[in-house]
Amino acid sequence: MLKAITDQQRQRLLNELLKDLAEDNLAIFAGAGLSAPAGFVSWSELLRPIAEELELEIERETDLVALAQYHCNSNLANRGKLNQLLINELSANADVTDNHKILARLPISTYWTTNYDKLIEKSLIENGKNPDVKHRVKQLSFTKRGRNAIVYKMHGDIEHPDEAVLTKDDYESYHINMQPFITALSGDLVSKTFLFLGFSFTDPNLDYILSRVRVAYSKDQRQHYCIQKIVDPKPDEAEADTEYRRRKQELFTQDLLRFGIKTIFVTSYLEITNILRQLEWAYRRKTIFISGSAHEYARWNSSTAENFIYSLAKDIAKLDFKIVSGFGLGVGSSVITGVLEHVYMNGQRLDSEQLILRPFPQSAVGARPIAEVWHDYRTDMISHAGIAIFLFGNKLKDGEVVIADGLLKEFEIAKFHGLLLLPIGATGYASKQIYTKLLDEGYFDSDNFPKEARAYIDQICDEQSDLTTIQHALFSVLASLK
């Protein structure tokens, strides 16, 4: 009996995927179902005109690869109509789906797909990445300069439909003509954890793929995952027929265990998107954006306040969070010192991702106004993080100390992007304004704010709290989020 994923199973899945994400060991294998929400037709709909030409009913056909071969056979190996169908249906400039966008934002560097469309590489480019796309054997020996993701299109690309793997002839000769792709995929299946998305047990490609790479597995095989939607009843379908198809799905997914692929069942496609969103949030939550600036430090002297910021950054690094900061006046230097001391005292080397500092450009160069550049700069900075901490927030303007509008802008961006917001209201200025605003909105009592953090927020934002109390309370909040 097929059962949908439970909350406990979902959390275990996320924990396993997070480990592989952190070590760049997670790879995606995308099937046709990943592209379907973009408006592309299914395989059966794509080949409907072919079936009609052969006087067959597409609804009764299960081997669609054979159907494509029958078409070629009846046209003396001419596949021009097949190529044209691909161009007509898959070359449209479709918008990337939410699933594509989430995957592109995650630090995933390896993608495999049987799809011919360009949605994966398009989503990566839109997210500022530089994909190296491989759809021909000769491309495997070249490396695109500055690449940060590889997209293996093992069945071809829509811009070259005549080379697409479509028919039985193509599949039967694949191990000869495309052997380097099989070798590369086999290597990745041994060294990386794959998440299969968009595959169903009726997918005509899946059996071919698994049969070609099975040699890469042994009794010590790596664990992979596949997310599938439980079969739904068809219109006017008898209950017995639905149960038959579900039983077949169950048996098929049991067979996948031979290849080290564990299937996670969901009841709707939206659940797949929700799982990916949870994965992204869990990954981003490991990075903290520190927003702060201070010409003065409220009721504390500069030495005491700077030591507090230094200790805070050191505590955050101790909890293995990554830190992103804009090098704010009176704050940035202490953040650097705290992180560096933790790293060097533990005999480690500073990782480029442990501390990401982004000093702001101070003058406009080029056609864009500096304010516009700063907004994009802030957005890019904050997009790396899942938690935002706000400290102080004042600056000197015309000889007078005023609220730092830049910190308020960073707050609005962080709020818009769904970061967990932690204003240290006790430090006053813009941070206090942010706390007051969130308190009035009921943010700290909403589902967006973790229950385990609510007990500490008053201490963090109480103007009577001393810095030691604030630091211990914030440390407790962050420790509860690990």
N, C-alpha and C positions, 0 to 999 in steps of 0.2 A: 504494500500500500504506500503510495507516494505521499510524503508529508512535506509541507512548506518549512522553510528554515525557521528555527526558533530564535528568540533573542539571545540565548546563550550560544547557540551555534553561530549566529551572526557575529557576536563579539569575538569568538575564537577565530573565525575567518579573518576578521579585520586585524586581529593581533598578528596572525601569521603573515598576512600581506604587508603589514607595516614593517615587520622585520626585514622582509625582502626589499621593500622600497628604500629603507634606510641604507641598505648595502648595494643598491642598484642591481638587484637580482630579480626584479619583477619584470616579466615580459607579457605582452598582450598578443593573443591570437584572435583576430577578428573575422567573424563569418558574415554572411549576407544579412543576418538579422540586425547587426549593428548599424547598417546603412539604411534599413527599411524605413525608420521614422523620418528620414530626410525626403521621402517621397519616391524612392526608387522601387520599381516593381520587384516582385519575388521571381525566383527562377521559373516557377510554373507559368506565371503571367508573361514573362519574357518569351517563353517558348510556345505560348498559345498559338500564334500564327503558324508556327512550324508544325504543330500537331494537327491543326486544321488542314494544312496543305497535304499532310500524310493521311487524312481522313481518320484521325484518332481523336479521342477525347482527353484533354489535358487532365481532367479530374480523375481519370482512371489510370494515369501514368505515374509510376513511382520512380522509375529509373530514367531521369531526365537527361543524363549523360548519353545513355543509349538512344534517346529520342533525337538528340542533336546529331548523333552518328547516323541514324536512319536518314535524316535529311541530307547529309553529305552523300550517303550511298546513292540516294535517288537522284542526286544532281551531279553524279560522276566526280565526287570529291570536291565540288565547287561549294565553298562555304561563304560566298559573298553575301547572301541574305542574312546569315547568322551574324557576320561582321557588322552589317548595317543595323541590325536590331540592337546590338550593343551600343553603337554610336547614338542611335535615336533615344535609347532609354537611359543610358548611363553617363552621357557626356554633358548633361545639363549642369549648370553652375548652381547646384543645390547648396543650401545653408547647412553648416555642420550641426549635428544634434547636440543636446545637452551632454550625452554620454561622451561624445568626441571631445567636447570642450573640457570636461572634467579630466579625462585621461591626458589631454595635452598639458594641463596645468600641473599634473603630477610629475615627479622626476623619473619618468619611464623612458629608457633610451632604446628599447628594442620592441619593434612591432612586426608581427607576421600577419599576413592576410591573404585570403583567397579572393578578395573583392577586386574588381577592376577599377572602381571609382577612385576619386582623389580626396575623399573626405578626411582620411587620417592625416595626410601631409598638409592639407589645407588648414586643419585645426591646429596643427603644430606651428605652421607659419603665422597664423593669426595670433598665436600666443607668444610670438617673438622667438621661436626656435628655428633651427636650421636643419631640416631633415635630409638625410642622404637616402634617396629612393633607389631600390634595386628591383628591377623586373626582368633583366636579362642576365645571362650567365657572365658575360664580359664585364658587367658593372660591378661584380663582386670583387674584382681585383683592384678597383679604384676607390679612393677615399676622398669624399668631399671635404674641402678645407673648412674647418670651423663647425663641423657637424656636432650636434648634441642629441641626435636621435637617428636610428636606422629603420627604414620601413622596407621590409621584404615583401614584395608583391609576387608571390610564387606562382600565380596563375596569369600574370600579365597585367597590362595597363590599358585603360580605355583609349589612350591615344594611339595604341598599336593593336587594334582588334584582330588583325590577321595573325598575330602571334599569341593570342589569348588561348589558354588551355580550356577547351570546350567539349571536345568529342571523345569517344572511347579511344580513338587513335592517339589523341593527345595524351590521355592519361596512361595508356599502355606503353607509350614511348617516353614517358616523363623521366623514368629512372635512368634513361640513356641521355636524352637531350638536356635534362635539367639536373643532373646528378649533383653538381656543386651546391644547388639549393637544398637538396636532401641532406647533404653532408653538413651544411651550415645549420639547418634546422635541428638535425640530430644533436649537434654540439650544444646548441642553446637549450634543448630539452633536457640535457644532462646537467648543464651548469646553472640554469635559471629556473625560477618558478613561473609557470605559465598560468595566466587567467584567460580561459576561453570564453569569449562573448559573442553572441549572435549565432550560435550553432544550435540546431535542433536535431533530433534523431532522424529526421527525414532529409537532412541536408545531403545533397548528392555528392558533395566533396569530401565529407568527413571520413568516410570509410577509406577513400583513396589515400588521404593524408596519413591516417594512423597506420595503414598497412605499409607505407613507405618508410616510416620512422620507427616502427616497432623494434627494429634491430638495435636501436640506441638504448633500449631498456634492459634492465636485469632485475634480480630480486632486491637489489639495493637502490631501486629507482627513486627519483625525486618526486615529491608530491606536487601535483598540479590541481587546478580547480576549474570547474566549468559551471556557469550559472545558467539554468534552464527554467523556462516557464512550464508549469504542469499543463498537460494537454487539456484544452477546454472542449466541451461538447460542440459539435457543429450544428447549424440550424437543422431542426427536424431529425436529428440523429437519435437512433435508439440508444437507450442507456447501456445496453449490452455492448454496442459497438464502441461507445466512448470508453467503457471499461477495458475493452480489448486493446484499444490504442494506448491507454495508460499502462496496461500491463506490458505492452511491447516497449514503451518508453522506459519502464522500470528495468526490464531485462537488458535493454541497450546500455543504460547508464551503469548497470552492474558490470557489463562487459568492459566499459571504459576503465574500470579499476585495474584491469590487466595492464593498462598503459600508465598507471599511476595517476589517473585523472578522477578526482572526487567531484561528484555533481552536487551542486546546491540548488534546491528547488524553490521557486517563488511562484506566487499565484497571479502576478501581473508584471508586465514589463516595467511599470513604474517602480516596482521594488528593486529592480536592477539599478536604476538611476539613483534610488535612495541609498543603496549599498555603496555605490561609487562616491556619492556625496559624503557619506559617513567616513569613508576611507580618506577622502581629501581633507575633511575637517580634522580627523584624528592625526593625519600627517602634519597639517599646518599648525595644529595646536602645540607641536613640539618646538615651534619658533615663536619668540616673543619680540614684538616691536616696542621699543622704549621711546616714547615721545616726551621730550622735556626741554625747557630752556629756562635759564634763571640769571637775571642781572643781580637779583638779591634773593635771599632765602627765608623770607618771612621772619619768624621769631628765632631763627638759628643763625649763627655766624657761618661764614663761608667754609671754614675748616671742618666744622661739625657736619654741615650738610653734605659737603663733598665726600667725607668719609662714609656717610650714610649711603650715598649713591654707589660708591665703590663697593661697600659691603653687600649691597643689594645685588649688584651685577655679579659679584663673586658667588652669592647664594644661588642665583639663577643658573650660572654655569655649573655649579656643583650638582644641580638637579638634572644636568645634561640637556637643558634647553639651549637652542641656538638663539642668538640675539641679533636683531636688526635695529639700527639706530641712525638717525640723521645728523649725528654729531652736533647736537644742540648746544648753544652757549651755556657754559657753566654746568653742563651735565655730561656731554660726550666724552671728555677726557677721563672722568672718574669711571665711566662705564668701561672704557678700554682697559684701564688699570686693574679693575676688579676681575675681568675675564682673563687677562694675561696672567695675573698672579695665580689664579686657580689652575690654569693650564700648566704653567712652568713649575709650580710647587708640586704637581703630581707627575712630573717627569714626562709630560706630553709635549707634542708640537702643536702649534695653533693651526687648526684646520681652516681652510678658506670659508667654510660654511658655518663655523662656530660663531664667528663674529663678522657681520656684514655692516660696514659703515658707509654711509652715503653723504659726504659733505655737499652742501648745496652750492650750485653756481651762483656767484654774486653779481654778475652783470650780464645784460642781454647781448648775445652775439647772434647775428643772423636775423631772419625775418620774424620769428615768433616772439611775442611779448614774454618777459621773464616770468610773469605771474602764471602764464599758460604752461611754461616749461616746468615751473615748480609744482603745479598741480599734477602733471603727468609723472614727474619724478617721485612725488609723494605716493601716488597710486601704485607705481611699480614697486616701491619700497615695501609698502604695507601688504601688497599681494603675496609676499613671501611668508607672512605670519598668520597665526590663528588667534593670538592673544595680544592685546595692546595695553601697555601700562603708561599712565600719564602722570608726570611729575611737574610740580610748580607751574610754570607757564607764564612768565613775564619777560618783558624786554624794555630797554631804554629807548624812548622816542622823544626827540626835541627836549632832552634833559629831564624827562619825566618817566617814571616807571609805569608801564601800562600792560594790560593783558596781551599775551602773545597770540595774535590772530592765527599764526601758522599752526600752533598747537590745536586750536579749535578746528581748523580745516582738516588736520590729520585725524582728529576725532570723528568728524563727519564722514571722511573716507573709510575709516576703520569700521564705523557703524554700518555704512552702506554695504561693505563687503562681508558683514557678518562675523567680525572678530569678537572674541570675548573681551569685554571692556572693563578694565580695572583702573579707575581713577584713584590716585592717592590724594583724596580731597583734603586731608590734613595738611598738605603742603601749600594749600591756598591757591590764589590766582585762577588761571584757566582750569586747573585740575579740580578746584572746588566748584567752579561753574558747571563743569561736566558732571560731577557727582550730583549736584542739585538737580540738574536737568534730567538725569537718568532716574533719580529718586522720584521726581514728580511724574515721570512716565511709567513708573512701576516696573522698571527694568529688572531690579534686583529681586523681585518677586515673580518674575515671568519664567517660562520654561527655557528661555535663552540663557538664563544665569544658573549655574550649577547649584544644587541645593547645598552641597558640602561647603560652598564658598560663602553662603549667606551669613553664617555665624561670625565671619571675620570682617565683613565689609564696613560695619560701623566703627570698628577699631581703626581700620585703615583711613577712614574719612573723618574721624573725630578730631576736631582742632585741638583738643586737650591731650591727645595721645602723644607720648614722646616717641622719638625716632626708633628706639629699641622695640617698643610695642608694635609700631607700624611694620618694622622689618620682620618680626616674628610672625605677625598675622599674615602678611603677604607671602612669606615662605610657606606657611601652613596651607594657604589657598593653592599655591602652585604645586605643592607636594601632593595635594588631593586630586590634582588634575593629571598626574602622571599615569 
